[in-house]
Amino acid sequence: MKNNEIDKAIRIAGSQKALGKKIGRAQSTVCDWLHNRKRVAPEVVPILVDITGGEVKGYEFRPDLPTLFPHPDKAA
């Protein structure tokens, strides 16, 4: 199953390789994220949000970390 948020970031960046280059990670790492073999490191999430121009939010990349990337509808 494909990670739709990473897929969108790849489309915005132009390719897996281009996205990897922008964030300082190998294309193979981006591929692992795309196919849910690895999770995006928390320190990379803000960079991905910037690359997507905010089209993909931090909580969408890492919904398992609500303290770091709170969902606006679930914020206290």
Number of C-alpha atoms within 10 A of each C-alpha: 6 13 15 14 20 24 18 15 23 22 14 15 18 11 15 20 17 18 22 18 14 13 14 10 14 16 16 12 17 27 20 16 20 23 16 14 13 12 14 18 10 14 8 14 20 15 14 25 18 14 18 19 12 11 14 19 20 24 18 17 24 18 14 11 14 14 10 12 19 18 16 9 6 7 9 6
